[in-house]
Amino acid sequence: MTSKADRRANAAEMRLGYRLMGIAFQSTAEVAAGLGIGWLVDKLRGGGNTGMMIGGILGVVVAMGTLIRQGIKTMKELDEIEKRRRRGE
């Protein structure tokens, strides 16, 4: 039988898991947006793949920044959950 504190901690971990899935989706969307904008620039300029390559690289850079920023925030919250679990709250 689990205690009320364990159930609360498990619920908080589930919320963090859903947030991580959201971060993954956001990162994928950022890369896709960079590629899409690059593709559009290539179509407007009349050919070549330079725009897509630059857009893809910029999308990856933005996605990595998001991953790092959100990862640090999520790890702090996970550490706080662990501290509460150890104290029995």
Residue pairs with C-beta under 8 A, 6 or more apart in sequence:
2 10
3 88
5 84
5 85
5 88
5 89
6 85
8 84
8 89
9 81
9 84
9 85
12 77
12 81
13 78
13 81
16 74
16 77
16 78
16 81
19 70
19 74
20 74
23 66
23 67
23 70
23 71
23 74
26 63
26 66
26 70
27 63
27 66
27 67
28 63
30 59
30 62
30 63
30 66
31 56
31 59
31 60
31 63
32 59
33 59
34 55
34 56
34 57
34 58
34 59
34 60
34 62
35 52
35 55
35 56
35 59
36 55
37 51
37 55
38 51
38 52
38 53
38 54
38 55
38 56
38 58
39 51
39 52
39 55
40 51
41 51
41 55
42 48
42 49
42 50
42 51
42 52
45 51
